[in-house]
Amino acid sequence: METKKKLTHTFYQNLGKLFYAIAASDNQVRKAEFDKLKQLVKSQWLDMDPIVDDFGTDAAFEIEIVFDWLNTQNTLGVDACFDDFVAYKNEQLHLFTSEGRSLILKTAHAIADAFSGINKSELIILAKLDIELKK
């Protein structure tokens, strides 16, 4: 019997932190980066799991909500967001399938590339992410 791994709200919230860390790694989140994230959430992430919130909204939208909140608040730094994601990944390895890891990397690269290509600080955090997801 095959069981489908059910993703959680916390999973999507931590992805929001990760993608914010990617966008903010050069100390500035650009509209193009957030727009790219929103486009990818709609086109790629909504199909990952059927989980919805209390209002019937797909939980994948929590990626955008957390990203936007972090960008607005500007209180949690890039390293803290990245470290929170890594800690969550290490605690919940079973949620990180090969398909999910691939989509995470695809999304991270697309966000970094959304404004004038990938710069040095984005390249560094992308390399760290690639290493973490291979563990």
DSSP file (Angstrom, degrees, kcal/mol; ACC not computed):
  #  RESIDUE AA STRUCTURE BP1 BP2  ACC     N-H-->O    O-->H-N    N-H-->O    O-->H-N    TCO  KAPPA ALPHA  PHI   PSI    X-CA   Y-CA   Z-CA
    1    1 A M              0   0    0      0, 0.0     2,-0.4     0, 0.0     0, 0.0   0.000 360.0 360.0 360.0 128.5    0.0    0.0    0.0
    2    2 A E        -     0   0    0      2,-0.0     2,-0.4     0, 0.0     0, 0.0  -0.773 360.0-159.8 -94.3 132.7    1.4    3.4   -1.0
    3    3 A T        -     0   0    0     -2,-0.4     2,-0.5     3,-0.0     0, 0.0  -0.925  13.9-132.2-113.3 138.2    0.9    6.3    1.3
    4    4 A K        -     0   0    0     -2,-0.4     2,-0.5     1,-0.0    -2,-0.0  -0.732  23.4-122.4 -87.4 129.9    1.1    9.9    0.1
    5    5 A K        -     0   0    0     -2,-0.5     2,-0.6    89,-0.1    92,-0.1  -0.602  25.8-141.2 -72.6 122.8    3.3   12.1    2.3
    6    6 A K        -     0   0    0     -2,-0.5     2,-0.1    43,-0.1    43,-0.1  -0.758  11.1-141.0 -90.5 122.8    1.1   15.0    3.5
    7    7 A L        -     0   0    0     -2,-0.6     2,-0.2    41,-0.1    44,-0.1  -0.407  17.8-137.8 -77.6 159.4    2.8   18.3    3.6
    8    8 A T     >  -     0   0    0     -2,-0.1     4,-1.6     1,-0.1     3,-0.2  -0.707  23.1-109.5-117.0 166.1    2.1   20.7    6.5
    9    9 A H  H  > S+     0   0    0     -2,-0.2     4,-2.4     1,-0.2     5,-0.2   0.888 120.5  57.5 -58.2 -39.0    1.5   24.4    6.9
   10   10 A T  H  > S+     0   0    0      1,-0.2     4,-2.4     2,-0.2    -1,-0.2   0.858 100.5  57.4 -62.5 -35.5    4.8   24.6    8.6
   11   11 A F  H  > S+     0   0    0     -3,-0.2     4,-1.7     1,-0.2    -1,-0.2   0.956 110.7  42.1 -57.5 -51.9    6.5   23.1    5.5
   12   12 A Y  H  X S+     0   0    0     -4,-1.6     4,-2.0     1,-0.2    -2,-0.2   0.862 111.7  55.1 -67.2 -35.9    5.1   25.9    3.3
   13   13 A Q  H  X S+     0   0    0     -4,-2.4     4,-1.7     1,-0.2    -1,-0.2   0.902 108.3  48.8 -63.4 -40.6    5.9   28.5    5.9
   14   14 A N  H  X S+     0   0    0     -4,-2.4     4,-2.4     1,-0.2    -1,-0.2   0.830 107.3  54.9 -70.5 -31.0    9.5   27.4    6.0
   15   15 A L  H  X S+     0   0    0     -4,-1.7     4,-3.0     2,-0.2     5,-0.3   0.890 104.8  54.7 -65.2 -37.8    9.7   27.5    2.2
   16   16 A G  H  X S+     0   0    0     -4,-2.0     4,-1.9     2,-0.2    -2,-0.2   0.909 109.1  47.9 -58.8 -42.5    8.5   31.1    2.5
   17   17 A K  H  X S+     0   0    0     -4,-1.7     4,-2.5     2,-0.2    -2,-0.2   0.930 112.6  48.8 -63.2 -45.6   11.4   31.8    4.8
   18   18 A L  H  X S+     0   0    0     -4,-2.4     4,-2.2     1,-0.2    -2,-0.2   0.948 112.4  46.2 -60.3 -50.1   13.9   30.1    2.4
   19   19 A F  H  X S+     0   0    0     -4,-3.0     4,-2.2     1,-0.2    -1,-0.2   0.832 111.5  52.7 -67.1 -30.9   12.7   31.9   -0.7
   20   20 A Y  H  X S+     0   0    0     -4,-1.9     4,-3.1    -5,-0.3    -1,-0.2   0.926 107.6  52.3 -64.3 -44.4   12.8   35.2    1.2
   21   21 A A  H  X S+     0   0    0     -4,-2.5     4,-0.7     1,-0.2    -2,-0.2   0.892 109.5  49.6 -59.6 -39.8   16.4   34.4    2.2
   22   22 A I  H >< S+     0   0    0     -4,-2.2     3,-0.8     2,-0.2     4,-0.3   0.960 115.5  42.1 -62.6 -50.6   17.3   33.8   -1.4
   23   23 A A  H >< S+     0   0    0     -4,-2.2     3,-0.6     1,-0.2     5,-0.4   0.868 119.2  44.1 -65.7 -37.1   15.6   37.1   -2.6
   24   24 A A  H >< S+     0   0    0     -4,-3.1     3,-2.5     1,-0.2    -1,-0.2   0.443  81.7 100.5 -89.3   0.2   17.0   39.1    0.3
   25   25 A S  T << S+     0   0    0     -3,-0.8    -1,-0.2    -4,-0.7    -2,-0.1   0.761  84.6  49.4 -60.7 -24.1   20.6   37.7    0.2
   26   26 A D  T <  S-     0   0    0     -3,-0.6    -1,-0.3     2,-0.3    -2,-0.1   0.142 123.7-105.4 -99.2  19.7   21.7   40.8   -1.7
   27   27 A N  S <  S+     0   0    0     -3,-2.5     2,-0.3     1,-0.0    -2,-0.1   0.616  96.3  78.0  70.0  16.1   20.1   43.1    1.0
   28   28 A Q        -     0   0    0     -5,-0.4     2,-0.6     2,-0.0    -2,-0.3  -0.900  63.2-151.4-156.1 125.8   17.2   44.0   -1.3
   29   29 A V        -     0   0    0     -2,-0.3     2,-0.2    -5,-0.1    -5,-0.1  -0.867  23.0-153.3 -96.5 121.7   14.0   42.2   -2.3
   30   30 A R    >>  -     0   0    0     -2,-0.6     4,-1.6    -7,-0.2     3,-0.7  -0.641  23.0-121.1 -95.8 152.4   12.9   43.3   -5.8
   31   31 A K  H 3> S+     0   0    0      1,-0.2     4,-2.9    -2,-0.2     5,-0.2   0.870 113.3  59.7 -56.9 -38.9    9.3   43.3   -7.1
   32   32 A A  H 3> S+     0   0    0      1,-0.2     4,-2.0     2,-0.2    -1,-0.2   0.843 103.4  51.7 -60.6 -33.9   10.4   41.0   -9.9
   33   33 A E  H <> S+     0   0    0     -3,-0.7     4,-2.0     2,-0.2    -1,-0.2   0.919 112.4  44.0 -70.0 -43.3   11.6   38.4   -7.4
   34   34 A F  H  X S+     0   0    0     -4,-1.6     4,-2.6     2,-0.2    -2,-0.2   0.897 112.7  52.6 -68.4 -39.3    8.3   38.4   -5.5
   35   35 A D  H  X S+     0   0    0     -4,-2.9     4,-2.3     2,-0.2    -2,-0.2   0.903 108.7  50.3 -61.2 -41.4    6.4   38.3   -8.8
   36   36 A K  H  X S+     0   0    0     -4,-2.0     4,-2.3    -5,-0.2    -1,-0.2   0.906 109.9  50.9 -64.2 -41.6    8.4   35.3   -9.9
   37   37 A L  H  X S+     0   0    0     -4,-2.0     4,-2.5     2,-0.2    -2,-0.2   0.942 110.2  49.0 -60.3 -47.5    7.6   33.5   -6.6
   38   38 A K  H  X S+     0   0    0     -4,-2.6     4,-2.0     1,-0.2    -2,-0.2   0.903 111.0  50.5 -60.0 -41.4    3.9   34.2   -7.0
   39   39 A Q  H  X S+     0   0    0     -4,-2.3     4,-2.3     1,-0.2    -1,-0.2   0.916 112.6  46.1 -63.0 -42.9    3.9   32.9  -10.5
   40   40 A L  H  X>S+     0   0    0     -4,-2.3     4,-2.7     2,-0.2     5,-1.5   0.844 108.2  55.8 -71.6 -33.5    5.7   29.7   -9.5
   41   41 A V  H  <>S+     0   0    0     -4,-2.5     5,-1.6     3,-0.2    -1,-0.2   0.948 113.6  41.9 -61.0 -46.4    3.4   29.1   -6.5
   42   42 A K  H  <5S+     0   0    0     -4,-2.0    -2,-0.2    -5,-0.2    -1,-0.2   0.901 123.3  36.6 -67.8 -40.9    0.4   29.2   -8.8
   43   43 A S  H  <5S+     0   0    0     -4,-2.3    -2,-0.2    -5,-0.2    -1,-0.2   0.745 135.8  10.7 -87.7 -23.1    2.0   27.2  -11.6
   44   44 A Q  T ><5S+     0   0    0     -4,-2.7     3,-0.6    -5,-0.2    -3,-0.2   0.749 120.6  49.7-122.4 -45.5    4.0   24.6   -9.6
   45   45 A W  G > <S+     0   0    0     -5,-1.5     3,-1.7     1,-0.2     4,-0.4   0.774  94.2  69.7 -79.9 -26.4    3.4   24.5   -5.9
   46   46 A L  G 3 <S+     0   0    0     -5,-1.6     3,-0.4     1,-0.3    -1,-0.2   0.787  98.3  53.9 -63.6 -25.2   -0.4   24.3   -5.8
   47   47 A D  G <  S+     0   0    0     -3,-0.6    -1,-0.3     1,-0.2    -2,-0.2   0.504  85.6  86.2 -85.6  -4.2   -0.3   20.8   -7.1
   48   48 A M  S <  S-     0   0    0     -3,-1.7    -1,-0.2     1,-0.2    -2,-0.1   0.866 104.5  -7.6 -66.5 -37.1    2.1   19.5   -4.5
   49   49 A D        -     0   0    0     -4,-0.4    11,-0.2    -3,-0.4    -1,-0.2  -0.988  56.7-127.9-160.6 147.8   -0.5   18.6   -1.9
   50   50 A P        +     0   0    0      0, 0.0   -44,-0.0     0, 0.0    -3,-0.0   0.369  62.7 132.3 -83.9   7.9   -4.3   19.1   -1.4
   51   51 A I        -     0   0    0      7,-0.1     8,-2.4   -44,-0.1     9,-0.4  -0.328  33.7-174.2 -65.5 138.4   -3.9   20.6    2.1
   52   52 A V  B     -A   58   0A   0      6,-0.3     6,-0.2     7,-0.1   -43,-0.1  -0.870  20.5-115.9-127.7 161.9   -5.9   23.8    2.7
   53   53 A D    >   -     0   0    0      4,-2.6     3,-1.9    -2,-0.3    -1,-0.1  -0.185  48.1 -80.9 -86.6-173.9   -6.2   26.2    5.6
   54   54 A D  T 3  S+     0   0    0      1,-0.3    -1,-0.1     2,-0.1    -2,-0.0   0.677 131.0  52.1 -62.9 -17.9   -9.2   27.0    7.8
   55   55 A F  T 3  S-     0   0    0      2,-0.1    -1,-0.3     3,-0.0     3,-0.1   0.342 120.5-104.9-101.3   5.0  -10.6   29.3    5.0
   56   56 A G  S <  S+     0   0    0     -3,-1.9     2,-0.4     1,-0.3    -2,-0.1   0.613  75.0 139.4  82.9  12.9  -10.3   26.7    2.2
   57   57 A T        -     0   0    0      1,-0.1    -4,-2.6     2,-0.0    -1,-0.3  -0.729  64.4 -98.7 -91.6 138.6   -7.3   28.3    0.6
   58   58 A D  B >   -A   52   0A   0     -2,-0.4     3,-1.7    -6,-0.2    -6,-0.3  -0.303  27.7-133.3 -56.4 132.9   -4.5   26.1   -0.6
   59   59 A A  T >  S+     0   0    0     -8,-2.4     3,-2.3     1,-0.3     4,-0.3   0.724  97.8  77.2 -64.5 -21.9   -1.7   25.9    2.0
   60   60 A A  T >> S+     0   0    0     -9,-0.4     3,-1.8     1,-0.3     4,-0.5   0.779  80.0  71.0 -60.4 -24.7    0.9   26.5   -0.7
   61   61 A F  H <> S+     0   0    0     -3,-1.7     4,-2.1     1,-0.3    -1,-0.3   0.684  78.5  78.4 -65.6 -14.8   -0.1   30.2   -0.7
   62   62 A E  H <> S+     0   0    0     -3,-2.3     4,-2.6     1,-0.2     5,-0.3   0.773  82.4  65.9 -63.8 -23.8    1.5   30.4    2.8
   63   63 A I  H <> S+     0   0    0     -3,-1.8     4,-2.2    -4,-0.3    -1,-0.2   0.962 106.8  39.8 -58.0 -50.9    4.8   30.5    0.9
   64   64 A E  H  X S+     0   0    0     -4,-0.5     4,-3.0    -3,-0.3     5,-0.2   0.904 114.1  53.7 -64.8 -42.8    3.8   33.9   -0.5
   65   65 A I  H  X S+     0   0    0     -4,-2.1     4,-2.5     2,-0.2    -2,-0.2   0.928 112.6  42.2 -61.2 -47.5    2.3   35.1    2.8
   66   66 A V  H  X S+     0   0    0     -4,-2.6     4,-2.9     2,-0.2     5,-0.2   0.920 114.6  51.4 -67.0 -43.6    5.4   34.4    4.8
   67   67 A F  H  X S+     0   0    0     -4,-2.2     4,-2.3    -5,-0.3    -2,-0.2   0.948 113.8  44.1 -55.5 -51.2    7.7   35.8    2.2
   68   68 A D  H  X S+     0   0    0     -4,-3.0     4,-2.4     1,-0.2    -2,-0.2   0.898 113.4  50.9 -63.3 -42.2    5.6   39.0    2.0
   69   69 A W  H  X S+     0   0    0     -4,-2.5     4,-3.0    -5,-0.2     5,-0.3   0.930 111.2  47.8 -62.2 -45.8    5.4   39.3    5.8
   70   70 A L  H  X S+     0   0    0     -4,-2.9     4,-2.7     1,-0.2     5,-0.3   0.901 112.6  49.5 -62.1 -40.2    9.1   38.9    6.2
   71   71 A N  H  < S+     0   0    0     -4,-2.3    -1,-0.2    -5,-0.2    -2,-0.2   0.889 114.5  44.7 -66.2 -39.1    9.8   41.5    3.5
   72   72 A T  H  < S+     0   0    0     -4,-2.4    -2,-0.2    -5,-0.2    -1,-0.2   0.912 119.1  40.8 -70.7 -43.9    7.4   43.9    5.1
   73   73 A Q  H  < S-     0   0    0     -4,-3.0    -2,-0.2    -5,-0.2    -3,-0.2   0.870  80.3-167.1 -73.9 -37.9    8.6   43.4    8.7
   74   74 A N     <  +     0   0    0     -4,-2.7    -3,-0.1    -5,-0.3    -4,-0.1   0.852  51.6 115.2  51.0  39.5   12.3   43.3    7.8
   75   75 A T        +     0   0    0     -5,-0.3     2,-0.6     1,-0.1    -1,-0.1   0.630  55.8  67.5-110.3 -19.5   13.0   41.9   11.3
   76   76 A L  S    S-     0   0    0     -6,-0.3    -1,-0.1     4,-0.0    -2,-0.1  -0.912  80.0-135.2-108.6 122.6   14.4   38.4   10.5
   77   77 A G     >  -     0   0    0     -2,-0.6     4,-2.3     1,-0.1     5,-0.2  -0.136  21.9-105.2 -75.3 169.1   17.7   38.3    8.7
   78   78 A V  H  > S+     0   0    0      1,-0.2     4,-2.7     2,-0.2     5,-0.2   0.918 119.2  49.5 -57.5 -48.7   18.7   36.2    5.8
   79   79 A D  H  > S+     0   0    0      1,-0.2     4,-2.9     2,-0.2    -1,-0.2   0.899 110.6  50.1 -62.4 -41.1   20.8   33.8    7.9
   80   80 A A  H  > S+     0   0    0      2,-0.2     4,-2.3     1,-0.2    -1,-0.2   0.912 112.5  47.2 -64.2 -42.2   18.1   33.3   10.4
   81   81 A C  H  X S+     0   0    0     -4,-2.3     4,-2.0     2,-0.2    -2,-0.2   0.930 114.6  45.9 -64.9 -45.5   15.5   32.5    7.7
   82   82 A F  H  X S+     0   0    0     -4,-2.7     4,-2.4     1,-0.2    -2,-0.2   0.927 113.5  49.3 -63.3 -44.8   17.9   30.1    5.9
   83   83 A D  H  X S+     0   0    0     -4,-2.9     4,-2.6    -5,-0.2    -1,-0.2   0.871 108.3  53.8 -64.1 -37.3   18.9   28.4    9.2
   84   84 A D  H  X S+     0   0    0     -4,-2.3     4,-2.3    -5,-0.2    -1,-0.2   0.918 109.8  48.4 -61.4 -43.1   15.2   28.0   10.2
   85   85 A F  H  X S+     0   0    0     -4,-2.0     4,-2.8     2,-0.2    -2,-0.2   0.935 112.0  48.2 -62.1 -46.5   14.6   26.3    6.9
   86   86 A V  H  X S+     0   0    0     -4,-2.4     4,-2.5     1,-0.2    -2,-0.2   0.910 111.1  50.5 -62.9 -42.6   17.6   23.9    7.3
   87   87 A A  H  X S+     0   0    0     -4,-2.6     4,-1.5     2,-0.2    -1,-0.2   0.922 112.4  47.1 -61.2 -43.8   16.6   23.1   10.9
   88   88 A Y  H  X S+     0   0    0     -4,-2.3     4,-1.9     1,-0.2    -2,-0.2   0.926 111.3  51.2 -63.7 -44.7   13.0   22.2    9.7
   89   89 A K  H  < S+     0   0    0     -4,-2.8    -2,-0.2     1,-0.2    -1,-0.2   0.912 109.3  50.6 -58.6 -43.4   14.4   20.2    6.8
   90   90 A N  H  < S+     0   0    0     -4,-2.5     3,-0.4     1,-0.2    -1,-0.2   0.809 113.5  45.4 -67.3 -29.2   16.6   18.2    9.2
   91   91 A E  H  < S+     0   0    0     -4,-1.5    -1,-0.2    -3,-0.2    -2,-0.2   0.746 122.9  35.1 -82.0 -25.1   13.7   17.5   11.5
   92   92 A Q    ><  +     0   0    0     -4,-1.9     3,-2.2    -5,-0.1     4,-0.4  -0.287  66.7 147.7-126.2  46.1   11.2   16.6    8.7
   93   93 A L  G >   +     0   0    0     -3,-0.4     3,-1.6     1,-0.3    -1,-0.1   0.804  66.6  69.0 -54.3 -32.2   13.4   14.8    6.2
   94   94 A H  G 3  S+     0   0    0      1,-0.3    -1,-0.3    -3,-0.2   -89,-0.1   0.723  94.1  57.2 -62.9 -20.7   10.5   12.5    5.2
   95   95 A L  G <  S+     0   0    0     -3,-2.2     2,-1.3     1,-0.2    -1,-0.3   0.645  88.2  82.2 -81.9 -15.0    8.7   15.5    3.6
   96   96 A F    <   +     0   0    0     -3,-1.6    -1,-0.2    -4,-0.4    -3,-0.0  -0.636  63.2 175.8 -98.7  79.5   11.6   16.3    1.3
   97   97 A T     >  -     0   0    0     -2,-1.3     4,-2.9     1,-0.1     5,-0.2  -0.229  47.3-103.8 -73.1 168.3   11.1   14.0   -1.6
   98   98 A S  H  > S+     0   0    0      1,-0.2     4,-2.1     2,-0.2     5,-0.1   0.892 125.2  50.9 -62.9 -37.8   13.3   14.1   -4.7
   99   99 A E  H  > S+     0   0    0      2,-0.2     4,-2.1     1,-0.2    -1,-0.2   0.917 112.2  46.7 -63.1 -43.8   10.5   15.8   -6.6
  100  100 A G  H  > S+     0   0    0      2,-0.2     4,-2.4     1,-0.2    -2,-0.2   0.910 111.5  49.9 -65.9 -43.7   10.1   18.4   -3.8
  101  101 A R  H  X S+     0   0    0     -4,-2.9     4,-2.3     1,-0.2    -1,-0.2   0.901 110.8  50.9 -61.9 -40.0   13.8   19.0   -3.5
  102  102 A S  H  X S+     0   0    0     -4,-2.1     4,-2.4    -5,-0.2    -1,-0.2   0.911 111.2  47.2 -63.7 -42.4   14.0   19.6   -7.3
  103  103 A L  H  X S+     0   0    0     -4,-2.1     4,-2.6     2,-0.2    -2,-0.2   0.867 109.4  54.3 -68.5 -35.9   11.1   22.0   -7.2
  104  104 A I  H  X S+     0   0    0     -4,-2.4     4,-2.7     2,-0.2    -2,-0.2   0.948 111.8  44.1 -61.0 -48.5   12.7   23.9   -4.3
  105  105 A L  H  X S+     0   0    0     -4,-2.3     4,-2.6     2,-0.2     5,-0.2   0.908 113.0  51.4 -63.8 -42.0   15.9   24.3   -6.2
  106  106 A K  H  X S+     0   0    0     -4,-2.4     4,-2.1     1,-0.2    -1,-0.2   0.924 113.3  45.1 -60.1 -45.3   14.1   25.3   -9.4
  107  107 A T  H  X S+     0   0    0     -4,-2.6     4,-2.4     2,-0.2    -2,-0.2   0.920 112.4  50.8 -65.8 -44.8   12.1   27.9   -7.5
  108  108 A A  H  X S+     0   0    0     -4,-2.7     4,-2.3     1,-0.2    -2,-0.2   0.918 112.4  46.6 -60.3 -44.9   15.1   29.3   -5.6
  109  109 A H  H  X S+     0   0    0     -4,-2.6     4,-2.1     1,-0.2    -1,-0.2   0.895 111.4  51.7 -65.5 -39.5   17.1   29.7   -8.9
  110  110 A A  H  X S+     0   0    0     -4,-2.1     4,-0.7    -5,-0.2    -2,-0.2   0.894 110.4  48.4 -65.1 -39.3   14.2   31.3  -10.6
  111  111 A I  H >< S+     0   0    0     -4,-2.4     3,-0.8     1,-0.2     4,-0.4   0.935 113.0  47.5 -64.6 -46.1   13.8   33.9   -7.8
  112  112 A A  H 3< S+     0   0    0     -4,-2.3     3,-0.5     1,-0.2     7,-0.2   0.849 115.4  45.7 -63.9 -33.9   17.5   34.7   -7.8
  113  113 A D  H 3X S+     0   0    0     -4,-2.1     4,-1.1     1,-0.2    -1,-0.2   0.552  88.6  90.5 -85.7  -8.3   17.5   35.0  -11.6
  114  114 A A  T << S+     0   0    0     -3,-0.8     2,-0.5    -4,-0.7    -1,-0.2   0.763  88.2  43.6 -64.9 -27.8   14.3   37.2  -11.7
  115  115 A F  T  4 S-     0   0    0     -3,-0.5    -1,-0.2    -4,-0.4   -85,-0.0  -0.922 136.5 -35.7-124.5 106.7   16.2   40.5  -11.5
  116  116 A S  T  4 S-     0   0    0     -2,-0.5    -2,-0.1    -3,-0.1    -1,-0.1   0.749 106.1 -75.9  57.6  30.3   19.3   41.0  -13.6
  117  117 A G  S  < S-     0   0    0     -4,-1.1     2,-0.5     2,-0.0    -2,-0.2  -0.100  77.3 -38.3  77.5-179.1   20.5   37.4  -13.2
  118  118 A I        -     0   0    0     -5,-0.1    -5,-0.1    -4,-0.1     2,-0.1  -0.703  59.5-158.3 -88.0 123.8   22.1   35.7  -10.3
  119  119 A N     >  -     0   0    0     -2,-0.5     4,-2.6    -7,-0.2     5,-0.2  -0.372  34.5 -92.0 -94.8 178.9   24.6   37.8   -8.3
  120  120 A K  H  > S+     0   0    0      1,-0.2     4,-2.1     2,-0.2     5,-0.1   0.894 123.2  48.1 -60.8 -45.3   27.4   36.7   -6.0
  121  121 A S  H  > S+     0   0    0      1,-0.2     4,-1.9     2,-0.2    -1,-0.2   0.881 114.2  47.4 -66.3 -36.7   25.4   36.7   -2.8
  122  122 A E  H  > S+     0   0    0      2,-0.2     4,-2.5     1,-0.2    -1,-0.2   0.892 109.6  53.7 -69.1 -39.0   22.6   34.8   -4.4
  123  123 A L  H  X S+     0   0    0     -4,-2.6     4,-2.1     1,-0.2    -2,-0.2   0.893 107.9  51.1 -61.4 -40.1   25.0   32.3   -5.9
  124  124 A I  H  X S+     0   0    0     -4,-2.1     4,-2.1     2,-0.2    -1,-0.2   0.938 112.5  44.1 -64.1 -47.8   26.5   31.6   -2.4
  125  125 A I  H  X S+     0   0    0     -4,-1.9     4,-2.3     1,-0.2    -2,-0.2   0.855 112.0  53.8 -69.5 -33.4   23.1   31.0   -0.8
  126  126 A L  H  X S+     0   0    0     -4,-2.5     4,-2.5     2,-0.2    -1,-0.2   0.890 108.6  49.6 -64.9 -38.6   22.0   28.8   -3.7
  127  127 A A  H  X S+     0   0    0     -4,-2.1     4,-2.2     2,-0.2    -2,-0.2   0.909 110.5  50.0 -65.5 -41.8   25.2   26.7   -3.3
  128  128 A K  H  X S+     0   0    0     -4,-2.1     4,-2.4     2,-0.2    -2,-0.2   0.906 111.5  49.3 -62.1 -40.9   24.5   26.3    0.4
  129  129 A L  H  X S+     0   0    0     -4,-2.3     4,-2.6     2,-0.2     5,-0.2   0.924 108.6  52.2 -64.0 -45.0   20.9   25.3   -0.4
  130  130 A D  H  X S+     0   0    0     -4,-2.5     4,-0.9     1,-0.2    -1,-0.2   0.911 111.1  47.8 -58.6 -43.4   22.1   22.7   -3.0
  131  131 A I  H >X S+     0   0    0     -4,-2.2     3,-0.6     1,-0.2     4,-0.6   0.927 111.9  49.7 -62.9 -45.8   24.4   21.2   -0.4
  132  132 A E  H >< S+     0   0    0     -4,-2.4     3,-0.9     1,-0.2    -2,-0.2   0.882 109.0  51.2 -62.0 -40.2   21.7   21.1    2.3
  133  133 A L  H 3< S+     0   0    0     -4,-2.6    -1,-0.2     1,-0.2    -2,-0.2   0.683 106.1  56.1 -75.1 -16.3   19.2   19.4    0.0
  134  134 A K  H <<        0   0    0     -4,-0.9    -1,-0.2    -3,-0.6    -2,-0.2   0.573 360.0 360.0 -87.9  -9.9   21.7   16.7   -1.0
  135  135 A K    <<        0   0    0     -3,-0.9    -1,-0.2    -4,-0.6    -2,-0.1   0.485 360.0 360.0 -72.1 360.0   22.3   15.7    2.7
